[in-house]
Amino acid sequence: MSSIIFNFPNLPPALQQQILDGPALAPPDGVTPVFKNPPNRNGQAIAVLVVCLFLSTMAAIGRAYSRTFVMKRVQLQDYLGLLAFGSYAVLAWVYLDFLHNAGFFVHQWNIQLKDMVHIAPGLTFGLTISYSASLLFAKSAILLEWVRIFSPHRTNRVFYWCSYLMIVLNILLYISSIISSAITCIPHQSIYYPWIPGVCINRKALGLFTAFFNVIMDLLILLLPQRIIWTLQMTTSRKAGISLIFSVGVLATVCAIGRLVTTFLIDYDADATYTVAPVILWTFPEVTCVLLVFCLPSLPKSFADQGPIFEGVQMMRSWISLSTQRSQKSSIRSKNQSGWSSTARKQRNAHVYGMTDEYGPVTSQAELKLVRANSRKGNEATQDQLPPLPGQAQ
């Protein structure tokens, strides 16, 4: 079979198409390739992606708001953080591309050879370059932030120079990783077309070196400010906030160790798509935690008594208070108007009816007419009964 693959350019078109439509790796004995909806763990991968993107995006927005609107001061580390988040977005795209074209924990014999043309470049170049660029910018930004917080005027010279030494080592490591990934195989097509001869470096050795050095850098960044932090006089809330930040840093280190362990298990010459899946699952949370370590210290400033959010909350409170006062005044006015209307109606009725007695107003026009008629008849009867005056004729 291998001799046929190496002779691929000289094969008839029909046979070439048959090979491209076949499995990217010969399946084990008794196993039938499944190209449509093969067994996978894509649900787990999607959950990891959604949680990581949500946390990192909210933290990045909070830091951007704090630095721009509250502190109103943007420094070099903020621009590096922006570049780190841009590289992180590219890493998310590589993650989604692998999810769409290959799937997580899908055996390579369940993938057609023609699809490897789209999968291999993303794993070889996109994954490594976006991962290295994200950590290059993010860790440099974190170290600059540590210097600004713990040694703003070189008050602690050991801490200051150790931080800058780590920045230099960080830059050298990840730039070399990016360059090595770009020239993994020459020509690049030899990565995914086995019939094209090429010269390749040991990708697994490169991945192990980068992963190991990355764990060391995470530990150093985590431990570097510890002595200074625990000698400071701080409030309990401040210590709790710093503890939260460093707990995220511990989580980033755990993810880096997980990535190192799974890198040992990658088999680029056999079931590469299956063995690389756990590496990607450790990679994305690791970069997410590093970004959180950079963004979290600025989040308390987002809730300070200044900035657009605070002004908006104050405006909303004032509007609610004003609306409540207006509602109460309107209710009181309505009650008063109701009382005034009742009194005026009684007075108007008394005026219309024309008389009142000691028990209240006469309440009927008919009764009023009857009273008047009876009064008139009584007067006439009285005049008829009066005796004649002296001198009048009988």
Secondary structure by P-SEA (a helix, b strand, c coil): caaaaaacccccaaaaaaaaacccccccccbbbbccccccaaaaaaaaaaaaaaaaaaaaaaaaaaaccccccccaaaaaaaaaaaaaaaaaaaaaaaaacccccccccccccccccccccccccaaaaaaaaaaaaaaaaaaaaaaaccccccccaaaaaaaaaaaaaaaaaaaaaaaaaaaccccccccccccbbbbbcaaaaaaaaaaaaaaaaaaaaaacaaaaaaaccccaaaaaaaaaaaaaaaaaaaaaaaaaaaaaaccccccccccaaaaaaaaaaaaaaaaaaacccccccccccccaaaaaaaaaaaaaaaaaaaaaaaaaaaaaaaaaaaaaaaaaaaaaacccccccccccaaaaaaaaaaaaaaaaaaaaaccccccccc
